[in-house]
């Protein structure tokens, strides 16, 4: 059984060289074509000075190059660091600096966002996917030139424990952490979903998951690669066209998160809704009534019984052909031990809620720790169990039921947001004396963000002030929807802000709604350089 990404890929090349592997905007590419192209790319990266273990930062949207770079880095032993391509300002600078990459690969808008920040990082060279006309500067290289290299390159044998990627997950009250993911972990994730029947040989997976996420790289792409399927990746998610685009692509399986399914269900019914009958749609998580609504409208079975995080996925996932408990997060995964513990890390009785903790039963079934954060790694792995920070319960039949997330986590539009980073940025506004942000429920799932601001004396601060200040400083999804001006923030005896109080207050009449006021970043302005603007 093959245990590294390179081994799995080369096995598919040997067995099905002319079969499609992926379509990511340029049309389908076969295994033979992708093999030849990624051999040249691995040689080009090596000629550029990339060595095994070197980090390569990527700011690239869902394009064919993301698939190429995943395979090429697996071949040459480099470590890809795919960054959220919506990041701007301090959110982007921190991750570029923290990963210690000396090489950046970016599209035109990604480079425009990163260029002003590179002096504060270790980036020495940039590879441009979309170079301007003319010869590039000495510290810049054209991606096409990497593919055109005639440099010699010797394939290397990877070990399953070799690091393949650093994927950043947003912090809660701390800064984002880079999860160290091995090439063996990538394979294990894909194999786990195959064993549960989520992806089967011959499937064509259709997804709009971003390829900088573990969901895009591991849950979608690796599930297809490991299980003799192929994949079509949409450039972005559009609820109005997703189902029609999937039908046109000949998909048999849909992969996404529940908020996507809810957005699709909000679209007007269409006569073609029930014509394709996809084998399966995976929407995790999705309430049971919405699962049934999707099945009835699109004549497609829905699987939403799964749970995991970048550090460990899947933690639970029911088998497609097995017993279903739609209100659960599924049966615990066979390669993972799962316990529910109290605040003292003692296991609680069956049916009682507590923190979900996990440990692997086999090597490379979880992440390898947090990059440059040994203390955080030790803390989350205390007692040799990874503490997820999520709360749930196990019932008598072994089904995991998700109860709640770790408090102060913000998840908006499918993206995690660090409350600490967002508060740090807002606090730099001269009118702001104190700030706390918290989650409030969003209409279609996930969260909306409420900013609770205490002003400096004799200062004013309007919703437009907040919006204009943040639109070029943070990614669009991190801009709060709601603004509440307060005379003080609720604190406990130790002076810590009690965010649960702010959450429980919800959205009252004294809270301004930026979206209702039309303060929304247009889609075509969400990436690229900051516009000149007076703060």
Secondary structure, 3 states (H helix, E strand, C coil): CCCCHHHHHHHHHHHCCCCEEEECCCCEEEHHHHHHHHHHHHHHHHHCCCCCCCEEEEECCCCHHHHHHHHHHHHHCCEEEECCCCCCHHHHHHHHHHHCCCEEEECHHHHHHHHCCHHHCCCCEEEECCCCCCCCCCCEEEHHHHHCCCCCCCCCCCCCCCEEEEEEECCCCCCCEEEEEEHHHHHHHHHHHHHCCCCCCCCEEEECCCCCCHHHHHHHHHHHHHCCCEEEECCCCCCCCHHHHHHHCCCCEEEECHHHHHHHHCCCCCCCCCCCCCCEEEECCCCHHHHHHHHHHHCCCEECCEEEECCEEEEEECCCCCCCCCCCCCEECCCEEEEEECCCCCECCCCCCEEEEEEECCCCCCCCCECCCHHHHHHHCHHHCEEEEEEEEECCCCEEEEEECCCCCEEECCEEECHHHHHHHHHCCCCEEEEEEEEEECCCCCEEEEEEEEECCCCCCCHHHHHHHHCCCCCHHHCCCEEEEECCCCECCCCCECHHHHHHHCCCCCEEECCCCCCCCCHHHCCCCCCCCCC
